[in-house]
Amino acid sequence: MEVVGVLVEAFSLRSMDTIKTCFIWLLRAGWVAGTLPILIASLPSSRLGSFHTLLLGFAKRGKIMPSSSHKYTVPQSFFLHFYLLAVVWTTVLLMGIWWFAYEVAPLSVESLSYSAAASHLTGGFHVFSLHKSRFASAEDRFNVWKSVFLLLLMEIHVLRRLYETLFVFNYSSSARMHIFGYFTGICFYIAAPLSLCTFCALEVVNFAADQVAEFKVEGQEMLSFTDFDLWGYVKPITRLGWCQWAGAAIFAWGWFHQYCCHAILGSLRGHRDQTVEYEIPLGDWFNIVSSPHYLAEMIIYVGLLVASGGTDFTIWLLLGFVVANLAFAAAETHRWYLQKFEDYPPDRWAVLPFVY
């Protein structure tokens, strides 16, 4: 029977590896599929003019979308859906992986031994040992906690964006965005958090399923809120490397300036029913580029890449999509400002200072 158990476990692990590989490559294919059309449409070729116009029509929203082009559009206030989804989804991933990291991937060998012994005494030894066998090395356990850290940063980001959508931006009732752009945003906020935790996402799902099955057997005996170890959940994050904290610093820099720029944009419209009268934004990074909130978003994702250690190709592709998408939108916004205002500052760049 022991031999059969070992064979079943080996087959299970191999199947998990196959599914995980397919999952990662599906995510990567999605980012490539989203980025390539933008890069092609951005090429300076007259033959691509119609394709550029088509893609631009999908990307237009708010002030750069003509008031007559409301076919296949939704209110721009539907941005709220993006961030409601993002907060719920990121929170679910964060809580699940944080719990998994605490139970299965302690950073110290002592904690690993203690956790295994505790699981054995409480009758859950097989479930925990099976998952620990996949994260036996210190590097693997570190990568699990790194996923927790990345999702924690993402949570901070999307919570602020939800707050801004509710209390900072006053979207005009006439502001619209293309339905294609709406569904692109929905897909983005599902795929982006997943891309930050591909290392252990499927293992967490498997772990949670095992815990549910065990709970059905043992019931209330598994619940012990008095034993909740808050410091045990937080301490491993304080032991992450300099790369993670450097990435967090870059993230915080972009996060702060994006909030400042969004506050400036929000202040230009005092009330959502106010007549549409656009002004030239001034202050903070608006004195340098036309779309500083896009620049700040790029910096936020650069921070996430640095915090990840730069070894996960999926996160590189995520950043590539963010940069390509925002640069494409920023170029059109810059052209709109130049056409709208005769006194628009000629020394402002579109989105990347001294580059673009």
N, C-alpha and C positions, 0 to 999 in steps of 0.2 A: 504493500500500500504506500509505503514511503517513496518507492521508486515512481509509482504512478503520480503521486503528489508533486514530485520534482519535475516530471515530464509536463504535467499540466501547467505548472508555474512557468517553466521555460517557454512553453508554447504561448502562454498568455503574455509574457514579456515581449516575445518576438512579434506577436500580433499588434501589441501596443506600439512598438517601434515603427512598424509599417504604417499604421494609422497616423502616427505622429509625423512621419516623413511626408505623407500625402497632405496632411493638414497644413504643414509649413509651406510646402510648395504651392498649395492652393492660395494661401495668403500672398505669397510672393508673386504669383501669376496675376492676382488681382491688382496689386500695386503697379506692376509693369503695364497691365492693360489700361489702367487709369492714367499713367504717366506718358506713355508713348504717343497717344493722339495729341496731347498738349504740346509735346516737343515737336511733333511733325507740323502742327498748325503754327508754331512759332518760327519755323524756318522762313527766311526772307526770299520766298519764291513766288512769282506771280501765278504759277500753276496751282499753287495751294490756296489761292485767294478765296475760293468758294468754301473750301474746307475750314479755313480760318474763320470765315463769317459764320458758318454753321456752328462751330464749337463756341464762338464768342456769344452767339445767341443763347446757347445753353448756360453760359457762365454769367450772363448779365443779370443784375438785380438792382433794386433800389433806384438811385438817381441816374445810373447809366443805362437803365432800361427805358425805352421810349414809352410814353403813356398809352400809345396806340397799340402796343405789342403785348396785349394781355391774354392772348390765346395760349393755352397750355401753361398757365402760370398759377401760382398760389401766393397768398399774402406773405410778405417778407417777415411778418411777425411769427410765421411758422418756424423760424429759427429756434423758437422755444422748444419745439419738438426734439431738435438735435440735442439740446443740452439736458432736457429731462431724460431722454434715452441714455445719454452719455453718463450722467450721474448715477442712474440706477444700474446700468451695465458695469461701469467701472467699480462701483461699490460692491457689487456681487463678486466680481473677479478678485478685488482686493481682499475682501473678507475671507473668501474661500482659500486663496493662496496664502494669506497670512496665517490662518488656522493650520493649513497643511504644513507650512514652514515651521511653525512652533512644534507641532506634533512629530513631524517626520525628519526635519532637516535642521536640528540644532547645530550651531556653529562650533561648539566645543565638544571634544570627545567625551568629557565627563557628563555633559548634558545628554549626549546620545546614549550612553550607558544607563544613566538614571532613567531616561524616558523609556527605554526598552524594559528595564526592570519593573517600572511602574505599570507598563502595559501588561506585562506578564501577570502581575499580582491582581490586576483588575479584569483579567480574562481576555484582553484584547491583543495578546502578544502576536498571534499569527497575522492579523490584519496590519499591525504597525510594522512588524518585521518584514513583511512582504514589500511594503512601500519603501522602507528604509534601505532594502537591498538595492533599489534603483538609485539611491542617493548616498552611497556609502562613502564616497570620496569627499574630502573637504571642499574641493573645487565645485562639485555638484551642489553641495549644500549652500555654498556661498552664492551660486547662481540662482538658487531658489529665493534666497533673501534679497538678491539684487532685483528679481522680478517684483517682489513686494515693494521695494523702494521706488521702482519706476512707476508702478501703479499708484503709489501714494502721491507722487508728483502729478500724475495725470488727474487724480482725483481733485487735487488742489486747483488744477487748471480748469477743469470742467465745472466745478462748483462756482468759481468766479464768473465763468461765462454764463452760467445760469442766472446768477445774481444780476449781472449786467443786462441780460435780456429782459429781466423782470423790472428792474429799477433804474437802469441807466439809459438805455436806448428807448426812445419814444418813436417807434416805427409809424410812419404815416399810413393811413388806411389805404392810400393809393400805391404804396410801395409794394412791388411784386418781385417774384423770382421765378425762373423757369422750373417746371415740374421735374425736369431731368436733374437740375442742380439740387432740388429738394431731396430726391432719392439718392443722389450722390452723397449728400451730407449725412443721410441716415446710414448708408453703408460705411462711410468713413468712421463714424463714431461707434460702429460695431467692430470694425476691423482694427482700428488704431490701438485700443486697449489690448486686444488679443495679440497684436504684434509685439507688445512689450513683455509678454509672458509665455511665448511659445515653448520655452524650455521645459515648463512643467504644467501647462494648462490641462492637458489630457490626463496626466497623472492625478491632478487635483479632482477632476470629474470622477475618475475611478475610485479615488480615496473617499470622496463624499458618498458615492454609491455604497461602498463597503460600510461606511459609518451608519448610513440609513438602515442597511440590512441588519447590522449589529444592534442598532437601537430597537428594531422591531422584536428582536429576541430578548434583549436585556431590559428594555423599557426605561423606566425612571431611574434605575440604578446607575445608568451612565451619566445622569445629570448631576453636576456638583458645582453650582455657581460659587460656593464658598471657596473653592480651590482655584478660582480664576487668578492667574499669575500675570498681572499687567506688565510688570517689569520684564518678565520672561518674553513677552511679545515685543517689547520696545528695545531691550538691550542689544539684540543682534544687529539692529539697524545702526546703532552707534558704533558698531565694530566693522562697518563696511569700509572700503578702501578710499584713498584720496581721489581716485577717478570718479567715484560716485558723488563725493562732496563737491568736486570741481564742476561736475555736470549740474548739480543742484544749484550752484552759484550762478552758472550761466542761465539756467532755467529761471531763477529768481529775478535776474536782470531783465530778461525778456518779459517775464510775467508782470513785473512792476510797471515797465514802460507801456505795455499793452493796456494795462488798466488806466494809466494816465491818458493815453491817446483815445481810448474809448470814452473816458469822461469828457474829453474835449469835444468829441463828435456828438455825444449825448447832449452837451450844453448848447449846441447850435440849434437844437430843436427843443424849446421849452415844454411843448405839449404835443401829444400825438395828433391832435385836431388842428394844430397850427397850420396856416397856409404854407405851402412849400416854397421857401425862399432860401436858396443855398448861399452859404458864405465860405470864404477861404479859411480853412482851419489854421490856427496859429498856436504855437507853443510846443514844448517838448520836442519830439523827433519830427513833428510836422514842419519845423523850420529847415529840415534837411531833405526829407523825402515826402512824396505825395501820399503814400500809404504806409505810414510808420507802424500801424497796427498789424499789417501783414509782415513787415520786417520783424517785429517783435514775436510774431507767431513762429517765424522761421527760427529765430534764436531760441525760443522755447523748445522746439524739437531738436535743435542742435544740442541743447542741454541734455535732453533725454538720451540722445545718441552717445554723448560723452559719458553720461552716468551709466550707460549700458556696457561701457568698456570698448565699444566700437567693433565688437567681434561678431555681432549678429547681423547677417546680411539682410534679414527681414526689416530691421529697424533702419538700415541704410535706405532701403526701398521706400519705406514710409516717409522718411525725410525727403527723398527725391520727389515723391508725389506732392508733398506739402510745398516745397520750393517751386516746382514747376507750376502748380495750380495757382499759387498766390502771385507769382511773378507774371503769369499770363493775365490775371485779373487786374493786377496793379498797373500794367501797361495801358489797359483800356481806361482805367480810372484817371491816370495821368493825362491821357489824351483828352478826356472829358473836361478836366480842370482847365487845360490850356485853351480849349474851345469856348468854355463857358465864361472865363474871366480874362479880360484883356490885360489886367494888371497882375496876373498870376506870376509869382516869383520865378524868374527864368533860371535861377540857379538850383532849383529843387530837382532831385532825381526822382525816378518813378518809385523805386523800392530799395535798391541797394546803393548806398552812397558811393559816388565816384566810380561806379561800375555800370549801373543800369537805372 
